[in-house]
Amino acid sequence: MTNTVNYKPLNVARWLIWGGFALLLVVAPWLFNSSGSLSLLSQMGTLMIFGLSFNMLLGQGGMLSFGHAVYSGLGAFFSIHALNMVSNGSLPLPVSLIPLVGGVAGMFFGFLFGYVTTKKSGTTFAMITLGIVELVFACSLMFPNFFGGEGGISSNRVIGQPFLGISFGPQIEVYYLIAAWLFISAIGMYAFTQTPLGRLANAVRDNPERVEFIGYNTQWVRYLTLILSAFFAGISGALAAINFEIVTAENVSAIRSGAVLLFTFIGGIGFFFGPIIGAIVGVILTVMLSDHTKAWQLYLGIFFIVIVMYAPGGIASILMMNLRLVKFGMFKRVWPSMWKISLSVLSFVCGAIFSIEMLYHRSMSFAQVSKMTMFGEQIDTSSPQAWVFASMLMVVGIIGFLRAKPGFSQHWGEANTEIEAQMQRSMG
C-alpha cells in the first residue's frame, strides 16, 4: 500500500475578502459615528441578513417568494416576547442570544408553511407564498394577545446589570451586536452554497427535470432550503426587534416581503454579495432619501425599472463586468467612451431630478410659497429660467447619450469578445 497526501492550497482571495468584510464592519462606526448614522448602519445590517436569506430561495433555488416576511416577522414577535420574559426574570437568556430565538421561530414556521408551499414551484409557489403572508397578516390583527393589535408589542433591550460594561443601551453596542450576527450569518449562508444541498438547490433552479431523473426529490430540496432560509430570516427579524424595541403587524406584511424582493433584485440575485449591496441601496433610497424629498417612492420605482431593463443582473453584475475588464486589461479601451456616456446620464438625471422636485413643490406647496431649496440653493419654481435650465440638462444628456452610445457599444462589445476568446484559449 502507498500512502498519498492530498494538498489543497489556501484560498488567499477568499480569506482577504472575508477579512476585509469583517474589518469594514468593525471600522464603519468610526467613519460614521453620529447617532443617525449608527441607526442607518444597524438597519442596513438587519436588512443584509434578510436579503441574504431571501437570496437563498430566489438566487440559489430559483424560488420567487412573496411571503418571506412571514419568517422574519414571526421571528421578531417571538424574540420580543422572549425579551420581555427575560426582563421579568422568567427566561434566563442574555440579550445577545435573543436572535437565536428568532432563528428557531423562523425555522419552525419554515418547517410548518414550507411543506405546503414547496410542493409546487414557479408561479404557483409564488402565489401560495403571497396567500400565506396575507393569512399571517390577517391573523396579526385577529390575535392581539400575541401580536399586540395595531400598536404591536414593545420592549426594553436594557435588562439587568451590564455584562463587561455592555448594556445594549447605546446604539453603537446594538450595532456591533448586529454586525457580529451579520458576519456569522453571512458565513453560514455562504457555507450553504458550498454544500451538496446548496449545489442541488442550484441544479433544481436550473433543471428540475434532470434532478428528478437522477433520483433526487426536488420538493425536499426546496423544502430544506426554505427551512434554512427561514432560520436566517428569523435572526434578522430578532435583530430588528432588538434595534427598534417594537414589533408591529407591518413586520409580517406583504409590503415588507415586496421590499426585500425589490432590494435583493436591485443588488443582484445572481451573486452572493448582491443582497448586501441591495440592502445599502435600499436603506439609502427608503430611509435617507425620504428625509429629503417627498418623491422618494417615485425615484425608487424608476431606479428599479432601469435596473430591470438595462442591468437585470443587478448592481453586482455591473461591478463584476467592469472588474473583469480591469482583470484582462481592457478597461482602458472602454473608459474613453464610458466617461462620456456616464456624464451624459448624469446630466439627464440631474435635469430630471430638478423637474420632478419642482413639479412636486408646485403641486403640494405652491399655494404657500413658490421658492424651494435644492442642493443648498434657492430655486423659484414659478420662474421660467428654472424650468429651462432643467430641460436643457435633460436635452444635453439625451444628445450626449445618443452620440456616445454607438462608440461605447462598439468598444464594450469588442473588449468582451476578446475576453471570451482569451478565456476559450486558456481553457483549451
ABEGO torsion letter per residue (X at the ends): XBBBBBBBBBBAAAAAAAAAAAAAAAAAAAABABAAAAAAAAAAAAAAAAAAAAAAAAAAAGBBBAAAAAAAAAAAAAAAAAAAAAAAGABBBBAAAAAAAAAAAAAAAAAAAAAAAAABBEAAAAAAAAAAAAAAAAAAAABAAAAGEAAEBBBBABBEBBBGGBAGABAAAAAAAAAAAAAAAAAAAAAAAABAAAAAAAAAAABAAAAAAAGBBAAAAAAAAAAAAAAAAAAAAAAAAAAAGBBBAAAABAAAAAAAAAAAAAAEAABAAAAAAAAAAAAAAAAAAAAABAAAAAAAAAAAAAAAAABAAEAAAAAAAAAAAAAAGAAAAAAAAAAAAAAAAAAAAAAAAAAAAAAAAAAAAAAABABBBBGGBBBBAABAAAAAAAAAAAAAAAAAAAAAAAAAAAAAAAAAAAAAAAAAAAAX
